[in-house]
Amino acid sequence: MSIVETLINRRAIRNYISTPIEEEKIEKLLKAATYAPNDRLREPWHFYVIREESKQNYQAMALEFLQERFPTKPHLIQESVKVLEQTPLIIVVTADVIPGDPASSTDNEYAACCAIHSMWLMAQELGLGMVWRTRGVGLVHDERLYRFIGSPENKKVVGSLFIGYPQAEATPTKRTSYKEKTTWL
């Protein structure tokens, strides 16, 4: 598959079968991430691989968060927990924060986003599905996640990646043409 075909076929996959992801595939995802572009070759990312018992602990933490955040929406909580139960692998991605240098810290965050995208393309090649979560069960904006991963203060969580073997074939989505989103100067 060409790069363009991989980009066109990449989708956010939210429903997985419960089959564990082989360690070799996890390593390929992580390796792909490390080849992402990054300012001054700082390689400002760190990856926290969560599976098995750690995933159960993550799930309990997410349930607590969801119950606090959405006390009047038990259906939403139930559906979110169901997604967690079916997701065999979570990778939390952080970017380095450089005290006193907000511009470089922002560049580091962009680089971590590129690393996530590289993982997403590799997941596609490996027959895996992935979704990049930042809200809700992604816990990106919740201090519990920082404590859970033992992240030092100089890290910013950029995303929680839910990864697994897709339950179903992804359907194409319509995209706006670049012609409508481009200004030629």
N, C-alpha and C positions, 0 to 999 in steps of 0.2 A: 504494500500500500504506500502511495506517495505521501509526502508531508502534507500536501493540500488535502488529499483524501482523508488523512488522519484528522486534520483540523475540522474538516466538514463533518465527519462522523462522530467526533467527540461529543458526548452528552453527559449531563449530570445524572448519574444513576443513583437512585435512592432505595431500591429494593433488591435484596441479595438472597441467595441461598446461603445456608449456614456453614458451608464447607470452609474449613480454615485455609488461609493463604499460605502457600509454600514459602519457606524462608528464602529460597533462591529468588523468588519473585519480589519479595519485600526488599531484598538487597538490590535488585535491579531498579526498583522504584527510587530507592535512596541514592543510588549511583547516578541515575538520570538527573536527579535534583541538583547534584553537586556540579553539573555542567551548565547550570543556568548563568546568564550574564549577571555580573555584579560589579559595582563601582570599585575601582582600585584593587580588585581581586581580594576584597576583605572576606569573602565567603561568610556572610553574616548570619547564616541560618543554623538552626539546630532542630533535630527531629526527635520526637518522643514517641516510640512505638508502643502502642497499647493493644494488648490482646489477652485472651484467656482470663486469668484471675484479675489482672489489672483492669481489663475491660468491664468485669463485673463491678469493680469498685467505681469506675467511671460512671457506669450505669446508675449506681446508687446515688452518686453525687448529682448526676443530671436529673434524676427523679426528684431529689430534694429541691433543686433549683426550679424545676418546672412547677412543682406544687406551690412554691412561694410566688412565682411569677404569674401563674395562671390558676389561681385557686377556684375560679368559677368556670373553668373549662376542662373538666375531667376527660372529655373525649380527646382533646388535643394532647393532653398528658399521656393518655393511653396509647394513642397513635405514635407519639414520639418515642415512648419506651419500647414499643413494638419494633420500631426501626432500629433502635440500639440492640435489641435482642438478636436481630437478624444480621447485624453488621459484624463480620468476623475480625475486622482490623480497623483501628483508628490510629492515625498519625497526627500528632499535634506539631505544628510548625511555628517556630519563633524566629524573630529577627533581633539582631543586636541593637541595643540602644546605646548611643555614645553620649554620655553626660556632657552638657555644654555645647553639643554640636547637633542641633536639630536637623540641619540639612542632610548631614551624613546619616543620621538615624532614619530619616525618611527614605533616602536612597537604599538603605539596608532593608527597609520594609518592602520596597519595590522589588529588590533582588529576591527576597523570600517569596514574593508573589510569583516571580518568574520560575523559581524552583518548584513551586506547587504546580504551575502549568506544565513544566517538564515532566513531573511525576504523572500528571493527568494524561499526557500523550503516551508515556510509557505504559500506563495502565491499559490504555486502549490497545496497544500492541500486544500486551500480555493476556488479553481476553478478560481483563478485570473491569469492573465498574467503579466509579468514584464520584463523590460529591464533596465539594468544599463548603463546609458549614462555618458560619461566623456568628449566627444568632441561635437562640433556642438551645437545642441539645449540643450545639457546637461549643457552647460555654466560653467563647472567646473573650467576652466582656465581663466575666465573673471571676472574682479573686480566688474562688475555690479551685479553679483549673490551674492557676499559677501555683497554689500550694500543692496540689495533687502531683504536678510534674516536678516539683522541687526547683522551679525556675528562679534563678537569681534576679535581682531587681533590674539588671541591665538587659533584660529580654522582654520583647513584646510578642504576645501570641498573635499570629496573623491568621491562623485558621486551623480547624480540626477537619481532617480528611477522613471520610468514611469510605472504606474500600472493601469490595467483595466481588464474588462471581455474580453477575446479573441474573435476576429471576426471569427476565424476559428481554427480548431484543429491543434496543432503543429505537424510538421513532424519530425521524428527522423533524427538525423545527425550522420554521420559516425565519429567515434573517433578512434584515433590511439591506439593500444593496449598498456597497461602499459608495456608489455614485450619489446616494442621498446623504451620505455622511462625510463627504470630502469637499474641501474647498481648495481649488488650485490657485496658487498665488503667483 
